[in-house]
Amino acid sequence: MIDLDKLAQQSSDIRNAAIWADALAGNLRKLNSGPVFYYERKKALEEVEIAFSAISKLLSKEAA
């Protein structure tokens, strides 16, 4: 029998990972275009690290 609660949670995790992936792509585009100021570059790099971490946690939880 299908566990609908588990299925709903997995769907939610996948949606959240997709949202983080979109944020990750946006920040990588910013870095690729070459921000003028150091603080913009530093902030974009921090956001990339946060997005990678969030996606990793969501997808590893999904695989478990």
Phi and psi restraints in degrees (range 20) as a CNS / XPLOR table:
assign (resid 1 and name C) (resid 2 and name N)
       (resid 2 and name CA) (resid 2 and name C) 1.0 -81.4 20.0 2
assign (resid 2 and name N) (resid 2 and name CA)
       (resid 2 and name C) (resid 3 and name N) 1.0 130.8 20.0 2
assign (resid 2 and name C) (resid 3 and name N)
       (resid 3 and name CA) (resid 3 and name C) 1.0 -87.8 20.0 2
assign (resid 3 and name N) (resid 3 and name CA)
       (resid 3 and name C) (resid 4 and name N) 1.0 102.0 20.0 2
assign (resid 3 and name C) (resid 4 and name N)
       (resid 4 and name CA) (resid 4 and name C) 1.0 -66.4 20.0 2
assign (resid 4 and name N) (resid 4 and name CA)
       (resid 4 and name C) (resid 5 and name N) 1.0 -33.6 20.0 2
assign (resid 4 and name C) (resid 5 and name N)
       (resid 5 and name CA) (resid 5 and name C) 1.0 -64.8 20.0 2
assign (resid 5 and name N) (resid 5 and name CA)
       (resid 5 and name C) (resid 6 and name N) 1.0 -42.6 20.0 2
assign (resid 5 and name C) (resid 6 and name N)
       (resid 6 and name CA) (resid 6 and name C) 1.0 -66.3 20.0 2
assign (resid 6 and name N) (resid 6 and name CA)
       (resid 6 and name C) (resid 7 and name N) 1.0 -41.7 20.0 2
assign (resid 6 and name C) (resid 7 and name N)
       (resid 7 and name CA) (resid 7 and name C) 1.0 -61.7 20.0 2
assign (resid 7 and name N) (resid 7 and name CA)
       (resid 7 and name C) (resid 8 and name N) 1.0 -42.8 20.0 2
assign (resid 7 and name C) (resid 8 and name N)
       (resid 8 and name CA) (resid 8 and name C) 1.0 -63.8 20.0 2
assign (resid 8 and name N) (resid 8 and name CA)
       (resid 8 and name C) (resid 9 and name N) 1.0 -40.2 20.0 2
assign (resid 8 and name C) (resid 9 and name N)
       (resid 9 and name CA) (resid 9 and name C) 1.0 -66.7 20.0 2
assign (resid 9 and name N) (resid 9 and name CA)
       (resid 9 and name C) (resid 10 and name N) 1.0 -41.5 20.0 2
assign (resid 9 and name C) (resid 10 and name N)
       (resid 10 and name CA) (resid 10 and name C) 1.0 -63.1 20.0 2
assign (resid 10 and name N) (resid 10 and name CA)
       (resid 10 and name C) (resid 11 and name N) 1.0 -41.1 20.0 2
assign (resid 10 and name C) (resid 11 and name N)
       (resid 11 and name CA) (resid 11 and name C) 1.0 -63.3 20.0 2
assign (resid 11 and name N) (resid 11 and name CA)
       (resid 11 and name C) (resid 12 and name N) 1.0 -41.1 20.0 2
assign (resid 11 and name C) (resid 12 and name N)
       (resid 12 and name CA) (resid 12 and name C) 1.0 -63.8 20.0 2
assign (resid 12 and name N) (resid 12 and name CA)
       (resid 12 and name C) (resid 13 and name N) 1.0 -42.9 20.0 2
assign (resid 12 and name C) (resid 13 and name N)
       (resid 13 and name CA) (resid 13 and name C) 1.0 -62.5 20.0 2
assign (resid 13 and name N) (resid 13 and name CA)
       (resid 13 and name C) (resid 14 and name N) 1.0 -41.3 20.0 2
assign (resid 13 and name C) (resid 14 and name N)
       (resid 14 and name CA) (resid 14 and name C) 1.0 -65.8 20.0 2
assign (resid 14 and name N) (resid 14 and name CA)
       (resid 14 and name C) (resid 15 and name N) 1.0 -41.3 20.0 2
assign (resid 14 and name C) (resid 15 and name N)
       (resid 15 and name CA) (resid 15 and name C) 1.0 -61.3 20.0 2
assign (resid 15 and name N) (resid 15 and name CA)
       (resid 15 and name C) (resid 16 and name N) 1.0 -44.5 20.0 2
assign (resid 15 and name C) (resid 16 and name N)
       (resid 16 and name CA) (resid 16 and name C) 1.0 -64.1 20.0 2
assign (resid 16 and name N) (resid 16 and name CA)
       (resid 16 and name C) (resid 17 and name N) 1.0 -39.5 20.0 2
assign (resid 16 and name C) (resid 17 and name N)
       (resid 17 and name CA) (resid 17 and name C) 1.0 -62.8 20.0 2
assign (resid 17 and name N) (resid 17 and name CA)
       (resid 17 and name C) (resid 18 and name N) 1.0 -38.2 20.0 2
assign (resid 17 and name C) (resid 18 and name N)
       (resid 18 and name CA) (resid 18 and name C) 1.0 -66.0 20.0 2
assign (resid 18 and name N) (resid 18 and name CA)
       (resid 18 and name C) (resid 19 and name N) 1.0 -38.6 20.0 2
assign (resid 18 and name C) (resid 19 and name N)
       (resid 19 and name CA) (resid 19 and name C) 1.0 -63.6 20.0 2
assign (resid 19 and name N) (resid 19 and name CA)
       (resid 19 and name C) (resid 20 and name N) 1.0 -44.8 20.0 2
assign (resid 19 and name C) (resid 20 and name N)
       (resid 20 and name CA) (resid 20 and name C) 1.0 -63.8 20.0 2
assign (resid 20 and name N) (resid 20 and name CA)
       (resid 20 and name C) (resid 21 and name N) 1.0 -38.6 20.0 2
assign (resid 20 and name C) (resid 21 and name N)
       (resid 21 and name CA) (resid 21 and name C) 1.0 -63.4 20.0 2
assign (resid 21 and name N) (resid 21 and name CA)
       (resid 21 and name C) (resid 22 and name N) 1.0 -37.0 20.0 2
assign (resid 21 and name C) (resid 22 and name N)
       (resid 22 and name CA) (resid 22 and name C) 1.0 -64.7 20.0 2
assign (resid 22 and name N) (resid 22 and name CA)
       (resid 22 and name C) (resid 23 and name N) 1.0 -42.8 20.0 2
assign (resid 22 and name C) (resid 23 and name N)
       (resid 23 and name CA) (resid 23 and name C) 1.0 -63.9 20.0 2
assign (resid 23 and name N) (resid 23 and name CA)
       (resid 23 and name C) (resid 24 and name N) 1.0 -40.8 20.0 2
assign (resid 23 and name C) (resid 24 and name N)
       (resid 24 and name CA) (resid 24 and name C) 1.0 -60.6 20.0 2
assign (resid 24 and name N) (resid 24 and name CA)
       (resid 24 and name C) (resid 25 and name N) 1.0 -46.6 20.0 2
assign (resid 24 and name C) (resid 25 and name N)
       (resid 25 and name CA) (resid 25 and name C) 1.0 -61.4 20.0 2
assign (resid 25 and name N) (resid 25 and name CA)
       (resid 25 and name C) (resid 26 and name N) 1.0 -41.0 20.0 2
assign (resid 25 and name C) (resid 26 and name N)
       (resid 26 and name CA) (resid 26 and name C) 1.0 -61.9 20.0 2
assign (resid 26 and name N) (resid 26 and name CA)
       (resid 26 and name C) (resid 27 and name N) 1.0 -43.0 20.0 2
assign (resid 26 and name C) (resid 27 and name N)
       (resid 27 and name CA) (resid 27 and name C) 1.0 -70.4 20.0 2
assign (resid 27 and name N) (resid 27 and name CA)
       (resid 27 and name C) (resid 28 and name N) 1.0 -35.0 20.0 2
assign (resid 27 and name C) (resid 28 and name N)
       (resid 28 and name CA) (resid 28 and name C) 1.0 -66.5 20.0 2
assign (resid 28 and name N) (resid 28 and name CA)
       (resid 28 and name C) (resid 29 and name N) 1.0 -35.5 20.0 2
assign (resid 28 and name C) (resid 29 and name N)
       (resid 29 and name CA) (resid 29 and name C) 1.0 -64.2 20.0 2
assign (resid 29 and name N) (resid 29 and name CA)
       (resid 29 and name C) (resid 30 and name N) 1.0 -41.2 20.0 2
assign (resid 29 and name C) (resid 30 and name N)
       (resid 30 and name CA) (resid 30 and name C) 1.0 -59.7 20.0 2
assign (resid 30 and name N) (resid 30 and name CA)
       (resid 30 and name C) (resid 31 and name N) 1.0 -45.2 20.0 2
assign (resid 30 and name C) (resid 31 and name N)
       (resid 31 and name CA) (resid 31 and name C) 1.0 -65.5 20.0 2
assign (resid 31 and name N) (resid 31 and name CA)
       (resid 31 and name C) (resid 32 and name N) 1.0 -37.8 20.0 2
assign (resid 31 and name C) (resid 32 and name N)
       (resid 32 and name CA) (resid 32 and name C) 1.0 -67.4 20.0 2
assign (resid 32 and name N) (resid 32 and name CA)
       (resid 32 and name C) (resid 33 and name N) 1.0 -32.5 20.0 2
assign (resid 32 and name C) (resid 33 and name N)
       (resid 33 and name CA) (resid 33 and name C) 1.0 -78.7 20.0 2
assign (resid 33 and name N) (resid 33 and name CA)
       (resid 33 and name C) (resid 34 and name N) 1.0 -11.5 20.0 2
assign (resid 33 and name C) (resid 34 and name N)
       (resid 34 and name CA) (resid 34 and name C) 1.0 80.4 20.0 2
assign (resid 34 and name N) (resid 34 and name CA)
       (resid 34 and name C) (resid 35 and name N) 1.0 78.8 20.0 2
assign (resid 34 and name C) (resid 35 and name N)
       (resid 35 and name CA) (resid 35 and name C) 1.0 -56.6 20.0 2
assign (resid 35 and name N) (resid 35 and name CA)
       (resid 35 and name C) (resid 36 and name N) 1.0 143.0 20.0 2
assign (resid 35 and name C) (resid 36 and name N)
       (resid 36 and name CA) (resid 36 and name C) 1.0 -73.7 20.0 2
assign (resid 36 and name N) (resid 36 and name CA)
       (resid 36 and name C) (resid 37 and name N) 1.0 -42.2 20.0 2
assign (resid 36 and name C) (resid 37 and name N)
       (resid 37 and name CA) (resid 37 and name C) 1.0 -99.2 20.0 2
assign (resid 37 and name N) (resid 37 and name CA)
       (resid 37 and name C) (resid 38 and name N) 1.0 143.8 20.0 2
assign (resid 37 and name C) (resid 38 and name N)
       (resid 38 and name CA) (resid 38 and name C) 1.0 -57.8 20.0 2
assign (resid 38 and name N) (resid 38 and name CA)
       (resid 38 and name C) (resid 39 and name N) 1.0 -43.1 20.0 2
assign (resid 38 and name C) (resid 39 and name N)
       (resid 39 and name CA) (resid 39 and name C) 1.0 -64.6 20.0 2
assign (resid 39 and name N) (resid 39 and name CA)
       (resid 39 and name C) (resid 40 and name N) 1.0 -31.1 20.0 2
assign (resid 39 and name C) (resid 40 and name N)
       (resid 40 and name CA) (resid 40 and name C) 1.0 -67.1 20.0 2
assign (resid 40 and name N) (resid 40 and name CA)
       (resid 40 and name C) (resid 41 and name N) 1.0 -42.3 20.0 2
assign (resid 40 and name C) (resid 41 and name N)
       (resid 41 and name CA) (resid 41 and name C) 1.0 -64.5 20.0 2
assign (resid 41 and name N) (resid 41 and name CA)
       (resid 41 and name C) (resid 42 and name N) 1.0 -45.0 20.0 2
assign (resid 41 and name C) (resid 42 and name N)
       (resid 42 and name CA) (resid 42 and name C) 1.0 -61.6 20.0 2
assign (resid 42 and name N) (resid 42 and name CA)
       (resid 42 and name C) (resid 43 and name N) 1.0 -43.8 20.0 2
assign (resid 42 and name C) (resid 43 and name N)
       (resid 43 and name CA) (resid 43 and name C) 1.0 -64.0 20.0 2
assign (resid 43 and name N) (resid 43 and name CA)
       (resid 43 and name C) (resid 44 and name N) 1.0 -42.7 20.0 2
assign (resid 43 and name C) (resid 44 and name N)
       (resid 44 and name CA) (resid 44 and name C) 1.0 -63.7 20.0 2
assign (resid 44 and name N) (resid 44 and name CA)
       (resid 44 and name C) (resid 45 and name N) 1.0 -40.1 20.0 2
assign (resid 44 and name C) (resid 45 and name N)
       (resid 45 and name CA) (resid 45 and name C) 1.0 -64.7 20.0 2
assign (resid 45 and name N) (resid 45 and name CA)
       (resid 45 and name C) (resid 46 and name N) 1.0 -40.5 20.0 2
assign (resid 45 and name C) (resid 46 and name N)
       (resid 46 and name CA) (resid 46 and name C) 1.0 -63.1 20.0 2
assign (resid 46 and name N) (resid 46 and name CA)
       (resid 46 and name C) (resid 47 and name N) 1.0 -41.9 20.0 2
assign (resid 46 and name C) (resid 47 and name N)
       (resid 47 and name CA) (resid 47 and name C) 1.0 -67.3 20.0 2
assign (resid 47 and name N) (resid 47 and name CA)
       (resid 47 and name C) (resid 48 and name N) 1.0 -33.4 20.0 2
assign (resid 47 and name C) (resid 48 and name N)
       (resid 48 and name CA) (resid 48 and name C) 1.0 -63.8 20.0 2
assign (resid 48 and name N) (resid 48 and name CA)
       (resid 48 and name C) (resid 49 and name N) 1.0 -45.6 20.0 2
assign (resid 48 and name C) (resid 49 and name N)
       (resid 49 and name CA) (resid 49 and name C) 1.0 -61.8 20.0 2
assign (resid 49 and name N) (resid 49 and name CA)
       (resid 49 and name C) (resid 50 and name N) 1.0 -41.9 20.0 2
assign (resid 49 and name C) (resid 50 and name N)
       (resid 50 and name CA) (resid 50 and name C) 1.0 -63.7 20.0 2
assign (resid 50 and name N) (resid 50 and name CA)
       (resid 50 and name C) (resid 51 and name N) 1.0 -44.1 20.0 2
assign (resid 50 and name C) (resid 51 and name N)
       (resid 51 and name CA) (resid 51 and name C) 1.0 -64.4 20.0 2
assign (resid 51 and name N) (resid 51 and name CA)
       (resid 51 and name C) (resid 52 and name N) 1.0 -44.3 20.0 2
assign (resid 51 and name C) (resid 52 and name N)
       (resid 52 and name CA) (resid 52 and name C) 1.0 -58.6 20.0 2
assign (resid 52 and name N) (resid 52 and name CA)
       (resid 52 and name C) (resid 53 and name N) 1.0 -43.7 20.0 2
assign (resid 52 and name C) (resid 53 and name N)
       (resid 53 and name CA) (resid 53 and name C) 1.0 -63.4 20.0 2
assign (resid 53 and name N) (resid 53 and name CA)
       (resid 53 and name C) (resid 54 and name N) 1.0 -45.6 20.0 2
assign (resid 53 and name C) (resid 54 and name N)
       (resid 54 and name CA) (resid 54 and name C) 1.0 -63.8 20.0 2
assign (resid 54 and name N) (resid 54 and name CA)
       (resid 54 and name C) (resid 55 and name N) 1.0 -44.1 20.0 2
assign (resid 54 and name C) (resid 55 and name N)
       (resid 55 and name CA) (resid 55 and name C) 1.0 -63.4 20.0 2
assign (resid 55 and name N) (resid 55 and name CA)
       (resid 55 and name C) (resid 56 and name N) 1.0 -43.3 20.0 2
assign (resid 55 and name C) (resid 56 and name N)
       (resid 56 and name CA) (resid 56 and name C) 1.0 -59.8 20.0 2
assign (resid 56 and name N) (resid 56 and name CA)
       (resid 56 and name C) (resid 57 and name N) 1.0 -45.4 20.0 2
assign (resid 56 and name C) (resid 57 and name N)
       (resid 57 and name CA) (resid 57 and name C) 1.0 -64.3 20.0 2
assign (resid 57 and name N) (resid 57 and name CA)
       (resid 57 and name C) (resid 58 and name N) 1.0 -43.8 20.0 2
assign (resid 57 and name C) (resid 58 and name N)
       (resid 58 and name CA) (resid 58 and name C) 1.0 -65.5 20.0 2
assign (resid 58 and name N) (resid 58 and name CA)
       (resid 58 and name C) (resid 59 and name N) 1.0 -44.0 20.0 2
assign (resid 58 and name C) (resid 59 and name N)
       (resid 59 and name CA) (resid 59 and name C) 1.0 -74.7 20.0 2
assign (resid 59 and name N) (resid 59 and name CA)
       (resid 59 and name C) (resid 60 and name N) 1.0 -33.6 20.0 2
assign (resid 59 and name C) (resid 60 and name N)
       (resid 60 and name CA) (resid 60 and name C) 1.0 -70.2 20.0 2
assign (resid 60 and name N) (resid 60 and name CA)
       (resid 60 and name C) (resid 61 and name N) 1.0 -34.6 20.0 2
assign (resid 60 and name C) (resid 61 and name N)
       (resid 61 and name CA) (resid 61 and name C) 1.0 -66.5 20.0 2
assign (resid 61 and name N) (resid 61 and name CA)
       (resid 61 and name C) (resid 62 and name N) 1.0 -36.1 20.0 2
assign (resid 61 and name C) (resid 62 and name N)
       (resid 62 and name CA) (resid 62 and name C) 1.0 -64.4 20.0 2
assign (resid 62 and name N) (resid 62 and name CA)
       (resid 62 and name C) (resid 63 and name N) 1.0 -40.0 20.0 2
assign (resid 62 and name C) (resid 63 and name N)
       (resid 63 and name CA) (resid 63 and name C) 1.0 -73.3 20.0 2
assign (resid 63 and name N) (resid 63 and name CA)
       (resid 63 and name C) (resid 64 and name N) 1.0 -24.0 20.0 2
